[in-house]
Protein backbone atom coordinates (compact mmCIF):
# COMPACT_ATOMS: atom_id res chain seq x y z
CA UNK A 1 0.00 0.00 0.00
CA UNK A 2 1.29 3.44 -0.92
CA UNK A 3 1.44 5.68 2.16
CA UNK A 4 1.67 8.93 0.22
CA UNK A 5 -0.57 11.46 1.95
CA UNK A 6 -3.60 12.80 0.12
CA UNK A 7 -3.31 16.49 -0.72
CA UNK A 8 -5.23 19.20 -2.56
CA UNK A 9 -3.71 22.55 -3.48
CA UNK A 10 -1.55 23.35 -0.42
CA UNK A 11 -3.55 21.26 2.08
CA UNK A 12 -2.12 17.89 3.14
CA UNK A 13 -4.30 15.48 5.13
CA UNK A 14 -2.56 14.61 8.42
CA UNK A 15 -3.89 11.05 7.93
CA UNK A 16 -5.36 9.70 4.71
CA UNK A 17 -9.18 9.50 4.75
CA UNK A 18 -10.66 6.18 5.89
CA UNK A 19 -12.31 5.61 2.50
CA UNK A 20 -11.63 6.96 -0.98
CA UNK A 21 -13.76 6.01 -3.98
CA UNK A 22 -12.69 6.93 -7.53
CA UNK A 23 -15.48 6.65 -10.07
CA UNK A 24 -14.66 6.47 -13.77
CA UNK A 25 -17.22 6.20 -16.54
CA UNK A 26 -17.59 6.76 -20.26
CA UNK A 27 -20.08 8.70 -22.34
CA UNK A 28 -21.80 6.12 -24.52
CA UNK A 29 -24.99 6.18 -26.54
CA UNK A 30 -27.02 3.49 -28.25
CA UNK A 31 -28.53 4.26 -31.62
CA UNK A 32 -31.36 2.24 -33.14
CA UNK A 33 -30.78 1.30 -36.74
CA UNK A 34 -33.94 0.71 -38.79
CA UNK A 35 -34.40 -3.01 -39.38
CA UNK A 36 -31.20 -3.65 -37.41
CA UNK A 37 -30.08 -4.31 -33.89
CA UNK A 38 -28.53 -0.94 -33.18
CA UNK A 39 -25.10 0.45 -32.57
CA UNK A 40 -23.20 1.78 -29.59
CA UNK A 41 -20.96 4.80 -29.91
CA UNK A 42 -18.27 5.73 -27.38
CA UNK A 43 -17.85 9.49 -26.89
CA UNK A 44 -14.92 9.24 -24.48
CA UNK A 45 -14.24 9.29 -20.77
CA UNK A 46 -16.26 11.29 -18.31
CA UNK A 47 -14.38 13.27 -15.65
CA UNK A 48 -13.36 11.30 -12.56
CA UNK A 49 -15.44 11.69 -9.41
CA UNK A 50 -13.57 11.18 -6.14
CA UNK A 51 -15.56 10.73 -2.95
CA UNK A 52 -14.49 9.71 0.50
CA UNK A 53 -14.82 10.09 4.23
CA UNK A 54 -12.67 10.23 7.30
CA UNK A 55 -12.23 11.68 10.77
CA UNK A 56 -10.00 14.23 12.35
CA UNK A 57 -9.14 13.14 15.88
CA UNK A 58 -7.31 14.74 18.76
CA UNK A 59 -7.22 18.15 20.35
CA UNK A 60 -6.61 19.88 16.99
CA UNK A 61 -9.50 18.23 15.14
CA UNK A 62 -11.62 21.40 14.98
CA UNK A 63 -8.67 23.42 13.66
CA UNK A 64 -7.93 20.74 11.05
CA UNK A 65 -11.54 20.74 9.82
CA UNK A 66 -11.43 24.55 9.73
CA UNK A 67 -8.30 24.43 7.53
CA UNK A 68 -9.97 21.94 5.18
CA UNK A 69 -13.07 24.19 5.07
CA UNK A 70 -10.86 27.13 4.08
CA UNK A 71 -9.41 25.13 1.20
CA UNK A 72 -12.97 24.24 0.13
CA UNK A 73 -13.96 27.93 0.24
CA UNK A 74 -11.04 28.83 -2.07
CA UNK A 75 -12.76 28.49 -5.48
CA UNK A 76 -11.16 27.12 -8.63
CA UNK A 77 -9.35 23.95 -9.49
CA UNK A 78 -6.13 22.69 -7.98
CA UNK A 79 -3.88 19.66 -8.03
CA UNK A 80 -5.36 16.62 -6.28
CA UNK A 81 -2.90 13.95 -5.18
CA UNK A 82 -4.25 10.58 -4.12
CA UNK A 83 -2.24 7.67 -2.73
CA UNK A 84 -0.94 5.49 -5.56
CA UNK A 85 -2.18 7.72 -8.42
CA UNK A 86 -0.71 10.39 -10.65
CA UNK A 87 -1.82 13.91 -9.64
CA UNK A 88 -4.60 15.56 -11.64
CA UNK A 89 -6.54 18.82 -11.67
CA UNK A 90 -9.81 18.80 -9.74
CA UNK A 91 -12.44 21.03 -8.17
CA UNK A 92 -13.39 20.59 -4.50
CA UNK A 93 -17.13 20.12 -5.07
CA UNK A 94 -18.48 19.35 -1.60
CA UNK A 95 -17.47 19.06 2.05
CA UNK A 96 -19.84 17.75 4.70
CA UNK A 97 -19.35 17.50 8.47
CA UNK A 98 -20.63 14.02 9.18
CA UNK A 99 -22.46 13.15 12.38
CA UNK A 100 -22.24 15.10 15.60
CA UNK A 101 -19.05 17.01 16.30
CA UNK A 102 -17.62 15.52 19.48
CA UNK A 103 -14.70 16.80 21.50
CA UNK A 104 -11.57 15.59 19.75
CA UNK A 105 -13.35 13.93 16.79
CA UNK A 106 -14.94 15.40 13.66
CA UNK A 107 -16.17 13.20 10.83
CA UNK A 108 -16.29 14.49 7.26
CA UNK A 109 -17.20 13.51 3.69
CA UNK A 110 -15.89 15.09 0.49
CA UNK A 111 -16.33 15.09 -3.28
CA UNK A 112 -13.84 16.18 -5.94
CA UNK A 113 -14.61 16.44 -9.67
CA UNK A 114 -11.80 16.14 -12.21
CA UNK A 115 -11.29 19.42 -14.08
CA UNK A 116 -10.64 18.22 -17.63
CA UNK A 117 -10.63 21.79 -18.97
CA UNK A 118 -7.61 22.65 -16.79
CA UNK A 119 -5.77 19.51 -17.89
CA UNK A 120 -6.28 20.30 -21.56
CA UNK A 121 -5.06 23.91 -21.13
CA UNK A 122 -2.21 23.37 -18.73
CA UNK A 123 -0.99 19.83 -19.34
CA UNK A 124 0.28 18.33 -16.09
CA UNK A 125 1.16 21.74 -14.60
CA UNK A 126 4.68 20.42 -14.02
CA UNK A 127 7.33 21.40 -13.30
CA UNK A 128 6.00 23.28 -10.33
CA UNK A 129 8.10 25.54 -8.14
CA UNK A 130 7.59 25.41 -4.37
CA UNK A 131 8.88 28.29 -2.24
CA UNK A 132 9.98 27.11 1.21
CA UNK A 133 8.76 28.83 4.34
CA UNK A 134 11.82 27.80 6.32
CA UNK A 135 12.46 24.87 8.63
CA UNK A 136 11.27 22.38 6.01
CA UNK A 137 13.10 19.44 4.49
CA UNK A 138 12.95 17.72 1.10
CA UNK A 139 11.16 14.88 2.89
CA UNK A 140 8.37 17.27 3.97
CA UNK A 141 7.98 18.56 0.40
CA UNK A 142 8.11 15.05 -1.12
CA UNK A 143 5.26 13.98 1.17
CA UNK A 144 3.23 17.08 0.34
CA UNK A 145 3.56 16.61 -3.42
CA UNK A 146 3.47 12.80 -3.64
CA UNK A 147 7.00 12.34 -4.94
CA UNK A 148 10.28 11.00 -3.55
CA UNK A 149 13.23 12.73 -1.90
CA UNK A 150 15.53 11.25 -4.56
CA UNK A 151 13.41 12.74 -7.37
CA UNK A 152 13.45 16.16 -5.68
CA UNK A 153 17.19 15.99 -5.05
CA UNK A 154 17.85 15.05 -8.69
CA UNK A 155 15.67 17.94 -9.92
CA UNK A 156 17.33 20.37 -7.46
CA UNK A 157 21.11 19.78 -7.49
CA UNK A 158 21.61 23.31 -6.11
CA UNK A 159 20.24 22.27 -2.70
CA UNK A 160 23.14 21.75 -0.30
CA UNK A 161 21.19 21.05 2.90
CA UNK A 162 18.13 18.86 2.12
CA UNK A 163 17.22 18.58 5.82
CA UNK A 164 17.17 22.31 6.53
CA UNK A 165 15.79 24.42 3.70
CA UNK A 166 15.99 28.17 4.04
CA UNK A 167 12.98 30.46 3.93
CA UNK A 168 12.44 31.57 0.32
CA UNK A 169 14.47 28.71 -1.15
CA UNK A 170 12.89 27.41 -4.38
CA UNK A 171 12.36 23.70 -5.00
CA UNK A 172 11.37 22.29 -8.40
CA UNK A 173 8.75 19.57 -7.93
CA UNK A 174 9.60 16.50 -10.01
NORDA-V40342 format. One line per field, one symbol per residue. phi: phi as a letter, one per 20 degrees, with the letter a starting at -180 (. if undefined). burial: b if it has 16 or more other ideal C-beta (glycine too) atoms within 10 Angstrom, else e. Layout:
# NORDA-V40342
phi->???
burial->???
This chain:
# NORDA-V40342
phi->.eefffbbldedffcggfcccddcbcecbddedglceobddedofegfcdcababdcofefffffffffffffffnebedddgmcffbfbdfebbcfdmefdgmbcebcbccdfefffffedmeldfddddfenmecffgfgffdmcdfffffffcfffecfebeefnfecfed
burial->eeebbbbbeebbbeebbeebeeeeeeeeeeeeeeeeeeeeeeeeeebbbbbbebbbeeeebeebbebbeeeeeeeebbbbbbeebebbbbbbeeeeeeeeeeeeebbbbbbbbbbbebbeeeeebeeeebebeeebbbeebbbbbbbebeebeeebeebeebeebeeebebbbb
